[in-house]
């Protein structure tokens, strides 16, 4: 007796999308974005895990993602509505879900997220999950800062984190700055 199993073939693909913060590697699989990574990212995917290279304009999902990222970086968008999919362990998925809830223009801390997840002692583990976020702009890990408000780790680089936070800074805060 022979059994036949069907193997679902995925359509993983990627494109390099020029942005004001550098070329963003956008990785999509089937109908969802599964990664976006800046040059020098701490935890980039292996080349074999990004799928076929496509041109931005030849892929509707990657093109939509690129357009939304550019709108965001131009100050014309505060949320993203492209379909996303992550595939981390249960704890990382909880952290990434919490990141999606941080409103534009606000920040939180690793400790606050750990407390929300039930144990302040998990702050370091929260930091590790935040650092491994595969969707570094559309899932806003840049909005997480140290307990003293300091800019700590951002897998895409602290200069980019600083730029993203400055972009989102409320106008009244900007107006109150002396320099």
Residue pairs with C-beta under 8 A, 6 or more apart in sequence:
10 29
10 30
10 51
11 29
11 30
11 51
12 27
12 28
12 29
12 34
12 49
12 50
12 51
12 52
13 27
13 28
13 29
13 50
13 51
13 52
13 53
13 54
13 59
13 62
14 25
14 26
14 27
14 28
14 50
14 51
14 52
14 53
14 54
14 62
15 25
15 26
15 53
15 54
15 55
15 56
15 59
15 62
15 66
16 23
16 24
16 25
16 26
16 56
17 23
17 24
17 25
17 26
17 56
17 62
17 65
17 66
17 69
18 24
19 69
19 70
19 73
20 70
20 73
20 74
21 38
21 73
21 156
21 160
21 163
21 164
22 38
22 39
22 160
23 38
23 39
24 36
24 37
24 38
24 66
24 69
24 137
25 35
25 36
25 37
25 38
25 41
25 44
25 45
25 50
26 33
26 35
26 36
26 56
26 62
26 65
26 66
27 33
27 34
27 35
27 36
27 37
27 45
27 49
27 50
27 51
28 34
28 51
28 59
28 61
28 62
28 65
29 51
29 85
31 61
31 83
32 61
32 83
32 84
32 85
33 61
33 62
33 65
33 82
33 83
33 84
33 85
33 135
33 138
34 84
34 85
34 86
34 87
34 134
34 135
35 45
35 50
35 134
35 135
36 65
36 69
36 134
36 135
36 136
36 137
36 138
37 44
37 45
37 134
37 136
37 155
37 156
38 136
38 156
38 157
38 160
40 156
40 157
41 136
41 155
41 156
42 131
42 155
43 131
43 132
43 155
45 134
54 62
56 62
56 63
56 66
57 63
61 82
61 83
64 82
65 80
65 82
65 138
68 77
68 80
68 81
68 82
68 138
69 80
69 137
69 138
71 77
72 78
72 80
72 137
72 167
73 167
75 167
78 104
78 105
79 104
80 137
80 138
82 138
84 135
84 138
84 139
86 92
86 93
86 96
86 134
86 135
86 139
88 96
88 129
88 132
88 134
91 117
91 125
91 129
92 129
92 132
94 117
95 113
95 117
95 126
95 129
95 130
95 133
96 129
96 133
96 135
96 139
98 113
98 116
98 117
99 130
99 133
99 139
99 140
99 141
99 143
99 144
100 139
100 140
102 108
102 140
102 143
102 144
104 140
104 168
105 168
105 169
105 170
106 143
107 143
107 144
107 145
107 149
107 165
108 143
108 144
108 145
109 123
109 144
109 145
109 146
109 147
110 123
110 124
110 126
110 127
110 130
110 144
110 146
110 147
110 152
111 120
111 123
111 126
111 147
113 123
113 126
113 130
113 144
114 120
114 121
114 122
114 123
114 125
114 126
117 126
123 147
127 152
127 153
130 141
130 144
130 153
131 141
131 153
131 155
132 155
133 139
133 141
133 155
136 142
136 154
136 155
136 156
137 164
140 164
141 154
141 155
142 154
142 156
142 160
142 161
142 164
142 165
143 165
143 168
145 151
145 152
146 152
151 158
151 161
151 162
151 165
154 160
154 161
